Amino acid sequence: MRVHFVELNARLNTLATKPVFPKYGTPLLATILKGRGHDVRIFLEGVSELDLERIVDCDVVCMPVYAPAYNKVKELGARLRRSGVTVIMGGPHVCLYPDTVSGLCDYAVRCEGDEVLPELLDVLAAGGDPGEVAGISFRRGSELVQTPDRAPPAIPSVIPDLTLIEGFEAAARGLGRRERVVNTLQTSRGCAFRCRFCPTSRLFGGVYRNRDIDSIVAEIRAKLVYNPFFFVVDNSFLSNRERTVELLRRLERERLGAHLIIFERHEIGKDEELLRLMRRAGVRCIIVGIESLVDANLKSYRKEQSSQQVRRSIASILAQDIHVIGTFVLGGDGDTPEAGDQIVQFVRETGISPNLFVMHDVEEDPARRLLIPLERRFRTYYDLDQSTDYYDYATGNFVTYFPRRMRPSTLQRMVVDVYRRCFSHGSTLRRVFSRNAFASVFGVDHGFSMRRLTEVVGQVSDDYYVEYLRGVEEGLYDGEELVPERLAGLTKLPQPRSLQQDRVDQRSYGGLIAALAIPGLLRLRFGQA
């Protein structure tokens, strides 16, 4: 069959750091289908020309769905179905909320697609019954068919083929263009922990799996032609220590010259032997889930850590000359208006880079212990009336609920303020002179990319969203404290207005980043990493 994948960005594309930055799963699935004999192309927004006539020139269109891109997927999906092409949707949003796409597509894949998508295409090509394919939802007349859940698959050893992206060669080749591609890599899936705000367990069936090491090495070799930096998409790089050590020792022997950026919990800081091995194997940056500096928050999140333990671990990681990005979840019940100042002070004391996310909760069953009770979520009070404008703000940068100890507008201003203070021009320029060569390159790139994000989010916040939140919160707070009795009288809320156009300028700071990264790149090239 001829199969086209279409991957769309959010209207407020806060995740964009480079033009060529597909989600890992899209090229992987496309490559799997190509290996089974299908004619496959990927249309990646920002790289490919999204010409509807070309997109529908196929048998099937597959679309990954991410919450902040939901409205764009919804609009394009309707146009695709009117053309008569079969539309299949999958991805994180479909796994978590399959009912929200039942009217947008012909088939919804509710789980990882490595096995189910090829099987579904085989059934469709043969004119068989899709009801025999586990892990999907579809309509048969007026009936919504939900086939049985499917066991999580082993991680494929397939190397994603980025050249399947329409327009990739033009975007990724040529003088000065190598830095335009973000290399992604997967070595495992799932996580052994169950933090309450994290959807990983539901997305990956609660099962942790490691990938074949030979295929990991082969993928690194294949992608080094684009650049030596690899963003490892594993939710937890270290959930299986024995297997991780085996992988790191292999990478150390191979001496590939790759620089890895990984996600891991703070506990890694307690294992100095492993940190030294990571450093020798090419791990240059660890994204650590700090989440909060307030112990009451950490307990409610089920993080199984204290702020003091995190501080010691961060110091241990930095002592091994590995850069740290700390992720923070803002707006927990223990957070007050002073939380932002605490984060800024911590960032300045340690020299780490921060990533902020506004609190959210993917659990919707009141019988479970909800992190954010339903009565405190804006969505509970929206008059939906077929409108889904609120999805435009589901980027992790906007407040969408009533915090307990500060107003929504206070929290929204705090997010932008912390970013502006942590990613000032001066703080980013100082990264150029970092003793660590990788930190000098990545710190500049990440710093100005985050400044661009701050400008985008800050513009929407300043121009409209903070004022919207002030109207939403009016009469519900006593100072900065939510009054439950007043909230109990709330019956409805207006939705925020739709973001009508994409708001990200990928060219912003591009030349400055390239120029300031040169000293660090030269140091990396001559072995001073």
Secondary structure, DSSP 8 states (H G I E B T S, - for coil): -EEEEEE---SS-TT-SSSB---THHHHHHHHHHHTT-EEEEEEBTTB---HHHHTSSSEEEEE--GGGHHHHHHHHHHHHHTT-EEEEESHHHHH-GGGGTTT-SEEE-S-HHHHHHHHHHHHHHT--GGGSTTEEEEETTEEEE---------------GGGBTTHHHHH-STT-GGGB-EEE-SEE--S---TT--HHHHTTT--EE--HHHHHHHHHHHTTT-SEEEE--S-TTSSHHHHHHHHHHHHHHT---EEEEEE-GGGGG-HHHHHHHHHHTEEEEEEEEE-S-HHHHHHHT----HHHHHHHHHHHHHTT-EEEEEEEE--TT--TTHHHHHHHHHHHH--EEEEEE-------TTS--SS-GGGBGGGTB--TT--GGGGGTTSSS--B--SSS-HHHHHHHHHHHHHHHT-HHHHHHHTT-SSHHHHHHHHHHHHHHHHHHHHHHHHIIIIIHHHHHHHHTTSEETTEE-HHHHTT---B-------S----TTTTHHHHHHHHHHHHHHHHTT--
